Amino acid sequence: MARASTTTDVFNAVGDAHRRAILDVLLTGEKSVGAIVGQVSMPQPHVSRHLRVLSEVGLVERRTEGRHRFYRLAPDQLRPLHDWVAKYERAINDRLDRIEDYLTELQRQGEDSDT
């Protein structure tokens, strides 16, 4: 794990499949480290290490209650990632719209030649 870039960059942090799995677990709400371990196929030290990276980039927030640590999503920090993906989503949708228009035109031409 490249610590220098991962700890400052949301893109690198979510680039790891294990960290994405942890974020998926946290979608349903705050969880203890033990509960996260129970839902992903990683030992506790690995989960803790990934949680630390996610915390350092601001994607999760931690609170401590006694000896237990609880984590929850901090979705506002996903905004740069969302904005970046949205550009590509618009481009893909534009291409799909053009394909749909082309197919509609072909269908119309086929109907016109049948008459």
N, C-alpha and C positions, 0 to 999 in steps of 0.2 A: 504494500500500500504506500503510495507516494505521499507522504505526510505534508510536504510543503504546499503542493498544489491543492490537495484534497481539502485541507483545513480552511482554505480561503475561497473555494469555488463551489457553488451549488451544483454546477454542471458535473464536476468531477465526483462530488459526493453522491449524486444520484446515478452516476455511471456504473456503480457497483450493484450487482444483482442482489446481494445480501442486504444492502442498505435499503434498496427499493422494497424488499420483502418486509423489512422492519417498518418502513413507512406505511405499507399496506396494512399491517397489523394495527397500526395506530390510527387508521382511518375511522375505526369504530369508537375511539375515545382513549382516554388516558389508561395506561397499563403499567404495571410494575415490571421490572426487569425479568423476574421469574415468569410472569405471564407471557412476555414476549418470547422468552426462551422456549416455553411450551408450545408456541405456535410456529416457530421457525426451526429448521433443522441445523442448529448451530449450538455449540456449547456456550455457556454463560460468559466466559472471558471474551469470546469472539463477539457476542452480542454487545457486551459492554464497550468493546473497542469501537464497534460500528456506531453505537449510540453516542460515543464521545465525538466522533467525526461529525455526525449529524447535528450535535449540539454546537460544535465549533462554527459551523456554517450557518447556524440559526434555524435549521429546519425542524428541530424539536426543542421543547423546553422541559426542564427537569425540576421536580420538587422533591424534597426529602421529608419523610414522615418517619421519625424514629430511625431504625436501621434500613428502612426501605426507600428505594428511589422509584419515582413514578415519572413516566415520560408521556408527553402529548405533542401532537403536531403543532407547528407554528407556520400555518399555511401562507402567511403573507410573504415569507421568504422564498416561496415558490414562484412569485410573480415574474422574476427575470426568465425563468425556465418556461413559464406559461406564455409569456410574450414572444419568446423565440420560437416556440412550437407553433403558435398561432399564425406566424408568417407562412409557414409551410402548409398549414392546414388551409389557409386561404388560397395558396397557389394550387394545391391539389384539388380543392373544390372548384376553382376556376377551370382547370383542365377537365374535370368530370362534367361540368356544365357544357363545355365546348363539345365533348364527346356526345353528350345527350342531344345537343342541338344538331350535330352531324347525323346521328342515327335517326332523329325525327325527320330531318330533311330527306334522308335516303328512303325512309318509309313513305313519306309523302310522294316522292318521285316514283316509287314502285306502284303506289295506288293510282297515280296519274297515268302511268303507262298501261295499266290494266283496263282503263276505260276507253 
